[in-house]
Amino acid sequence: IEADFLRLNLDELFKDKFAVVGNFPYNISSQILFKALDYRNQVPEIVGMFQKEMAERVAAPPGSKTYGIISVLMQAFYDIEYLFTVEPHVFNPPPKVKSGVLRLRRKENYSLPCGEKLFFIVVKTAFQQRRKTLRNSLKTLNLSDNLREDTIFDLRPEQLNVQQFIELTQKIEADAV
Protein backbone atom coordinates (compact mmCIF):
# COMPACT_ATOMS: atom_id res chain seq x y z
CA ILE A 1 0.00 0.00 0.00
CA GLU A 2 1.42 3.32 -1.00
CA ALA A 3 -0.47 6.13 0.69
CA ASP A 4 -0.42 8.67 3.48
CA PHE A 5 -0.70 6.40 6.52
CA LEU A 6 -2.17 9.15 8.67
CA ARG A 7 -5.06 9.59 6.22
CA LEU A 8 -5.77 5.92 5.63
CA ASN A 9 -9.01 4.48 6.95
CA LEU A 10 -7.49 1.34 8.47
CA ASP A 11 -10.90 -0.12 9.35
CA GLU A 12 -11.75 -0.25 5.63
CA LEU A 13 -8.36 -1.64 4.59
CA PHE A 14 -7.88 -4.31 7.23
CA LYS A 15 -10.57 -6.51 8.67
CA ASP A 16 -8.11 -8.55 10.72
CA LYS A 17 -4.63 -8.12 12.19
CA PHE A 18 -1.87 -6.29 10.34
CA ALA A 19 1.71 -5.24 11.02
CA VAL A 20 3.01 -1.71 10.61
CA VAL A 21 6.43 -1.84 8.94
CA GLY A 22 8.41 0.92 7.35
CA ASN A 23 11.00 3.61 7.17
CA PHE A 24 8.98 6.21 9.03
CA PRO A 25 9.26 9.85 7.95
CA TYR A 26 11.02 11.56 10.81
CA ASN A 27 8.62 14.50 11.02
CA ILE A 28 5.52 12.32 11.54
CA SER A 29 6.87 9.16 13.18
CA SER A 30 5.25 9.87 16.55
CA GLN A 31 1.89 10.45 14.83
CA ILE A 32 2.27 7.11 13.05
CA LEU A 33 2.97 5.37 16.35
CA PHE A 34 -0.02 7.01 18.04
CA LYS A 35 -2.27 5.93 15.15
CA ALA A 36 -0.92 2.38 15.38
CA LEU A 37 -1.58 2.53 19.12
CA ASP A 38 -5.21 3.40 18.39
CA TYR A 39 -5.38 0.15 16.39
CA ARG A 40 -3.33 -1.89 18.89
CA ASN A 41 -5.88 -4.71 18.98
CA GLN A 42 -5.23 -5.25 15.27
CA VAL A 43 -1.50 -4.40 15.27
CA PRO A 44 0.52 -7.16 16.94
CA GLU A 45 3.84 -5.84 15.64
CA ILE A 46 5.47 -2.63 14.53
CA VAL A 47 8.93 -2.63 12.96
CA GLY A 48 10.46 0.53 11.68
CA MET A 49 13.36 2.82 11.14
CA PHE A 50 13.06 6.12 12.98
CA GLN A 51 15.28 9.08 13.62
CA LYS A 52 17.61 7.75 16.32
CA GLU A 53 16.37 10.25 18.91
CA MET A 54 12.75 9.14 18.38
CA ALA A 55 13.68 5.45 18.57
CA GLU A 56 15.54 6.10 21.81
CA ARG A 57 12.57 8.05 23.17
CA VAL A 58 10.13 5.19 22.46
CA ALA A 59 12.45 2.65 24.11
CA ALA A 60 13.62 4.95 26.94
CA PRO A 61 13.56 3.65 30.52
CA PRO A 62 12.08 5.64 33.40
CA GLY A 63 14.43 8.26 34.78
CA SER A 64 16.05 9.13 31.47
CA LYS A 65 15.74 12.59 29.91
CA THR A 66 14.06 11.15 26.81
CA TYR A 67 11.39 9.18 28.72
CA GLY A 68 8.00 10.73 28.10
CA ILE A 69 4.43 10.31 26.89
CA ILE A 70 5.28 8.15 23.88
CA SER A 71 7.57 5.95 26.01
CA VAL A 72 4.91 5.22 28.62
CA LEU A 73 2.00 4.74 26.23
CA MET A 74 3.86 2.48 23.80
CA GLN A 75 5.52 0.49 26.60
CA ALA A 76 2.15 -0.03 28.28
CA PHE A 77 0.95 -2.13 25.35
CA TYR A 78 4.11 -3.25 23.53
CA ASP A 79 7.41 -4.89 24.39
CA ILE A 80 10.01 -2.70 22.71
CA GLU A 81 13.41 -3.67 21.35
CA TYR A 82 15.92 -1.17 20.05
CA LEU A 83 17.52 -3.38 17.37
CA PHE A 84 20.35 -1.28 15.95
CA THR A 85 21.57 2.12 14.83
CA VAL A 86 21.87 2.99 11.13
CA GLU A 87 24.65 5.43 10.26
CA PRO A 88 23.98 8.27 7.79
CA HIS A 89 26.63 7.08 5.29
CA VAL A 90 24.51 4.07 4.25
CA PHE A 91 22.00 6.41 2.56
CA ASN A 92 22.39 8.36 -0.65
CA PRO A 93 22.25 11.24 -0.05
CA PRO A 94 23.19 10.81 3.61
CA PRO A 95 20.84 12.47 6.10
CA LYS A 96 22.19 14.73 8.82
CA VAL A 97 20.96 12.35 11.53
CA LYS A 98 21.42 8.74 12.59
CA SER A 99 18.52 6.31 12.46
CA GLY A 100 17.41 3.62 14.88
CA VAL A 101 15.44 0.46 14.13
CA LEU A 102 12.78 -0.66 16.59
CA ARG A 103 10.63 -3.76 16.97
CA LEU A 104 7.48 -3.42 19.04
CA ARG A 105 5.54 -6.57 19.87
CA ARG A 106 2.12 -6.21 21.43
CA LYS A 107 1.79 -7.81 24.84
CA GLU A 108 -0.31 -10.96 24.48
CA ASN A 109 -3.83 -11.00 25.92
CA TYR A 110 -3.15 -7.75 27.74
CA SER A 111 -5.45 -5.01 28.81
CA LEU A 112 -4.77 -2.28 31.32
CA PRO A 113 -6.07 -3.01 34.82
CA CYS A 114 -7.41 0.55 34.90
CA GLY A 115 -9.50 2.76 32.66
CA GLU A 116 -7.60 3.30 29.41
CA LYS A 117 -9.04 6.73 28.74
CA LEU A 118 -8.07 7.97 32.21
CA PHE A 119 -4.64 6.32 31.91
CA PHE A 120 -3.95 8.27 28.70
CA ILE A 121 -5.16 11.50 30.35
CA VAL A 122 -2.99 10.95 33.44
CA VAL A 123 0.15 10.23 31.39
CA LYS A 124 -0.34 13.14 29.00
CA THR A 125 -1.25 15.59 31.76
CA ALA A 126 1.68 14.52 33.94
CA PHE A 127 4.23 15.07 31.16
CA GLN A 128 2.84 18.43 30.04
CA GLN A 129 4.75 19.92 32.95
CA ARG A 130 7.46 17.29 33.33
CA ARG A 131 9.69 19.35 35.63
CA LYS A 132 6.93 19.67 38.22
CA THR A 133 5.93 17.06 40.75
CA LEU A 134 2.81 15.06 40.02
CA ARG A 135 1.04 16.99 42.79
CA ASN A 136 1.40 20.15 40.69
CA SER A 137 1.19 18.74 37.16
CA LEU A 138 -2.02 16.80 37.91
CA LYS A 139 -3.82 19.71 39.64
CA THR A 140 -6.27 19.99 36.76
CA LEU A 141 -7.65 16.52 37.54
CA ASN A 142 -9.30 17.88 40.71
CA LEU A 143 -7.97 15.22 43.05
CA SER A 144 -9.02 15.07 46.68
CA ASP A 145 -6.65 16.56 49.26
CA ASN A 146 -6.41 13.12 50.84
CA LEU A 147 -5.19 11.50 47.61
CA ARG A 148 -2.78 14.35 46.86
CA GLU A 149 -0.99 13.53 50.15
CA ASP A 150 0.06 10.13 48.76
CA THR A 151 3.87 10.01 48.42
CA ILE A 152 3.63 9.15 44.71
CA PHE A 153 2.65 12.79 44.15
CA ASP A 154 6.10 13.89 45.37
CA LEU A 155 7.63 12.34 42.23
CA ARG A 156 8.10 13.79 38.76
CA PRO A 157 6.51 11.96 35.82
CA GLU A 158 9.81 10.69 34.39
CA GLN A 159 10.44 8.86 37.69
CA LEU A 160 7.42 6.56 37.26
CA ASN A 161 7.52 3.35 35.28
CA VAL A 162 4.49 2.09 33.36
CA GLN A 163 3.27 -0.01 36.31
CA GLN A 164 3.43 3.01 38.61
CA PHE A 165 1.39 5.06 36.12
CA ILE A 166 -1.18 2.25 36.13
CA GLU A 167 -1.23 2.27 39.95
CA LEU A 168 -1.55 6.06 39.97
CA THR A 169 -4.50 5.83 37.57
CA GLN A 170 -6.12 3.18 39.79
CA LYS A 171 -5.73 5.48 42.82
CA ILE A 172 -7.32 8.36 40.90
CA GLU A 173 -10.20 6.09 39.83
CA ALA A 174 -10.75 4.98 43.43
CA ASP A 175 -10.61 8.60 44.60
CA ALA A 176 -13.38 9.58 42.20
CA VAL A 177 -15.81 6.99 43.61
C-alpha positions as CSV (number, residue, x, y, z in Angstrom):
1,I,0.0,0.0,0.0
2,E,1.4,3.3,-1.0
3,A,-0.5,6.1,0.7
4,D,-0.4,8.7,3.5
5,F,-0.7,6.4,6.5
6,L,-2.2,9.1,8.7
7,R,-5.1,9.6,6.2
8,L,-5.8,5.9,5.6
9,N,-9.0,4.5,7.0
10,L,-7.5,1.3,8.5
11,D,-10.9,-0.1,9.4
12,E,-11.8,-0.2,5.6
13,L,-8.4,-1.6,4.6
14,F,-7.9,-4.3,7.2
15,K,-10.6,-6.5,8.7
16,D,-8.1,-8.5,10.7
17,K,-4.6,-8.1,12.2
18,F,-1.9,-6.3,10.3
19,A,1.7,-5.2,11.0
20,V,3.0,-1.7,10.6
21,V,6.4,-1.8,8.9
22,G,8.4,0.9,7.3
23,N,11.0,3.6,7.2
24,F,9.0,6.2,9.0
25,P,9.3,9.8,7.9
26,Y,11.0,11.6,10.8
27,N,8.6,14.5,11.0
28,I,5.5,12.3,11.5
29,S,6.9,9.2,13.2
30,S,5.3,9.9,16.6
31,Q,1.9,10.5,14.8
32,I,2.3,7.1,13.1
33,L,3.0,5.4,16.4
34,F,0.0,7.0,18.0
35,K,-2.3,5.9,15.2
36,A,-0.9,2.4,15.4
37,L,-1.6,2.5,19.1
38,D,-5.2,3.4,18.4
39,Y,-5.4,0.2,16.4
40,R,-3.3,-1.9,18.9
41,N,-5.9,-4.7,19.0
42,Q,-5.2,-5.3,15.3
43,V,-1.5,-4.4,15.3
44,P,0.5,-7.2,16.9
45,E,3.8,-5.8,15.6
46,I,5.5,-2.6,14.5
47,V,8.9,-2.6,13.0
48,G,10.5,0.5,11.7
49,M,13.4,2.8,11.1
50,F,13.1,6.1,13.0
51,Q,15.3,9.1,13.6
52,K,17.6,7.8,16.3
53,E,16.4,10.2,18.9
54,M,12.8,9.1,18.4
55,A,13.7,5.4,18.6
56,E,15.5,6.1,21.8
57,R,12.6,8.0,23.2
58,V,10.1,5.2,22.5
59,A,12.5,2.6,24.1
60,A,13.6,4.9,26.9
61,P,13.6,3.6,30.5
62,P,12.1,5.6,33.4
63,G,14.4,8.3,34.8
64,S,16.1,9.1,31.5
65,K,15.7,12.6,29.9
66,T,14.1,11.1,26.8
67,Y,11.4,9.2,28.7
68,G,8.0,10.7,28.1
69,I,4.4,10.3,26.9
70,I,5.3,8.2,23.9
71,S,7.6,6.0,26.0
72,V,4.9,5.2,28.6
73,L,2.0,4.7,26.2
74,M,3.9,2.5,23.8
75,Q,5.5,0.5,26.6
76,A,2.1,0.0,28.3
77,F,0.9,-2.1,25.3
78,Y,4.1,-3.2,23.5
79,D,7.4,-4.9,24.4
80,I,10.0,-2.7,22.7
81,E,13.4,-3.7,21.3
82,Y,15.9,-1.2,20.0
83,L,17.5,-3.4,17.4
84,F,20.4,-1.3,16.0
85,T,21.6,2.1,14.8
86,V,21.9,3.0,11.1
87,E,24.7,5.4,10.3
88,P,24.0,8.3,7.8
89,H,26.6,7.1,5.3
90,V,24.5,4.1,4.3
91,F,22.0,6.4,2.6
92,N,22.4,8.4,-0.6
93,P,22.2,11.2,0.0
94,P,23.2,10.8,3.6
95,P,20.8,12.5,6.1
96,K,22.2,14.7,8.8
97,V,21.0,12.3,11.5
98,K,21.4,8.7,12.6
99,S,18.5,6.3,12.5
100,G,17.4,3.6,14.9
101,V,15.4,0.5,14.1
102,L,12.8,-0.7,16.6
103,R,10.6,-3.8,17.0
104,L,7.5,-3.4,19.0
105,R,5.5,-6.6,19.9
106,R,2.1,-6.2,21.4
107,K,1.8,-7.8,24.8
108,E,-0.3,-11.0,24.5
109,N,-3.8,-11.0,25.9
110,Y,-3.1,-7.8,27.7
111,S,-5.4,-5.0,28.8
112,L,-4.8,-2.3,31.3
113,P,-6.1,-3.0,34.8
114,C,-7.4,0.6,34.9
115,G,-9.5,2.8,32.7
116,E,-7.6,3.3,29.4
117,K,-9.0,6.7,28.7
118,L,-8.1,8.0,32.2
119,F,-4.6,6.3,31.9
120,F,-4.0,8.3,28.7
121,I,-5.2,11.5,30.4
122,V,-3.0,10.9,33.4
123,V,0.1,10.2,31.4
124,K,-0.3,13.1,29.0
125,T,-1.3,15.6,31.8
126,A,1.7,14.5,33.9
127,F,4.2,15.1,31.2
128,Q,2.8,18.4,30.0
129,Q,4.8,19.9,32.9
130,R,7.5,17.3,33.3
131,R,9.7,19.4,35.6
132,K,6.9,19.7,38.2
133,T,5.9,17.1,40.8
134,L,2.8,15.1,40.0
135,R,1.0,17.0,42.8
136,N,1.4,20.2,40.7
137,S,1.2,18.7,37.2
138,L,-2.0,16.8,37.9
139,K,-3.8,19.7,39.6
140,T,-6.3,20.0,36.8
141,L,-7.7,16.5,37.5
142,N,-9.3,17.9,40.7
143,L,-8.0,15.2,43.0
144,S,-9.0,15.1,46.7
145,D,-6.6,16.6,49.3
146,N,-6.4,13.1,50.8
147,L,-5.2,11.5,47.6
148,R,-2.8,14.3,46.9
149,E,-1.0,13.5,50.2
150,D,0.1,10.1,48.8
151,T,3.9,10.0,48.4
152,I,3.6,9.2,44.7
153,F,2.6,12.8,44.1
154,D,6.1,13.9,45.4
155,L,7.6,12.3,42.2
156,R,8.1,13.8,38.8
157,P,6.5,12.0,35.8
158,E,9.8,10.7,34.4
159,Q,10.4,8.9,37.7
160,L,7.4,6.6,37.3
161,N,7.5,3.3,35.3
162,V,4.5,2.1,33.4
163,Q,3.3,0.0,36.3
164,Q,3.4,3.0,38.6
165,F,1.4,5.1,36.1
166,I,-1.2,2.3,36.1
167,E,-1.2,2.3,39.9
168,L,-1.6,6.1,40.0
169,T,-4.5,5.8,37.6
170,Q,-6.1,3.2,39.8
171,K,-5.7,5.5,42.8
172,I,-7.3,8.4,40.9
173,E,-10.2,6.1,39.8
174,A,-10.7,5.0,43.4
175,D,-10.6,8.6,44.6
176,A,-13.4,9.6,42.2
177,V,-15.8,7.0,43.6
